[in-house]
Amino acid sequence: MSKPEPITAKKLLLAEGRDAELFLVWAVRHFYSEKDSQTQVMDFGGINELTNFLKLLANDESYDDIETIVIVRDAETDAKAATESIQRSMAQANMPVPQKPFEYTQNSSMKTA
């Protein structure tokens, strides 16, 4: 099971797998200067690990400082099922749950997509 690394930024991109993580790290570096970027990329492992990863993430002492969490995963062959799976994981971790893919939602302390 993947365990979150310590939180070092106010914005998190959570990627399904190492390949997606490396792509997102490259994208963040390409589109934002390292000095200006407040975005951290983490690999949450496989989709079956997302719920536990999010719960462990919430135990980090810097969790309350997070402003935004975006979860990135592939949909395989069923985009609706993939979306519902992410929504269930977010709900079980007591996070704001977006109703649609590529759409933000937020509560008083955090924005998610």
N, C-alpha and C positions, 0 to 999 in steps of 0.2 A: 504494500500500500504506500502511495506517495504521501509524504508529510510536507507541509508547507515550510519553506525557508523563512527566516525572519523577515518581517515587513519593513521595507526601507523607503517606501514611497506612498503618496496619498491616492494614487490611481493604480489599480491592479488589472492586468490582462491575464486571465487564467486560460491556459491552452490545454487541449486534449492531446497529450503526447509530446515527445521531444522534438519531432519535426516541426510541428505547429509552433512550439515554443521558440525554436531557433528562427523561424520565419518572422515571428512577431518581434523578437529582439532586434533583428535586422531592420524591420519596418520602423520601429520606434527610433532607432539610431539614425535612420535615413531621414525621417520626417521631423525629428526634434533634435536639437543639439543636446549633448549630454548634460550641459550646464543647466538648460531650461527644462529638461524632462523630469516630470514628477511621476513617471510611469514605470512600474515594475512588472516584469513578465514572469509567470510561474507555470510550471507543468503540473497539472493536477492528476496526471496519470490517465487511466482509462475511464470511460464514462461510468462504470460501476463504482469507481472510487470517488466521484465528485461529492456526494453527500458527506462522506466522512472527511474529505479534504476541507470542505467548507466549515464543518463543525470544528475541526482542529485549527483552522485559520482564525476562527473567532476567539480562540484562547490566547492568541498572540497579544502581548501587552500594547502593541501599536494599532490593534484592530479598530479601536474607537477613533483613530485619526484618519482612517480611510474615507475618502470622499466618493470614489467611484470604483465599482467592480464590473468588468465585462468578461463574460464567459464565452470562449470560442471553441467550437467543436464542429466536426463534419457531420452531415446528416445521413451519411451512408445512403440508404435507399428510401428512407421515410422521414422527410423533414418534420412532419407533424409529430411523430413519435419522439424524435430527437428534441424538439422544442418542449414537449410535455415532460420529458425526462429531466431536462434542465430546470424547468419550473418546479417540479416535485423536489428536486435537490435543494433549490433555493428556499422553498417553503419550509422544508425540514430543518434548514439552518437558520430559520427566522430572519431571512433577508427579504427586502422588497422584491416582488416577483413581477417582471414585465409580462404583459398579456400577449405581446407579439414579438417575433424575432426582430432584431435591428431597431428596437424601440426602448428608450429609457423609461424607467419608473423610479420613484424615490420616496423615502420616508423623511423624517426630520433630520436624519444624520447621514444618509447614504443614498447614492444614485447607482442603479444597476441596469445592465442590459445583457 
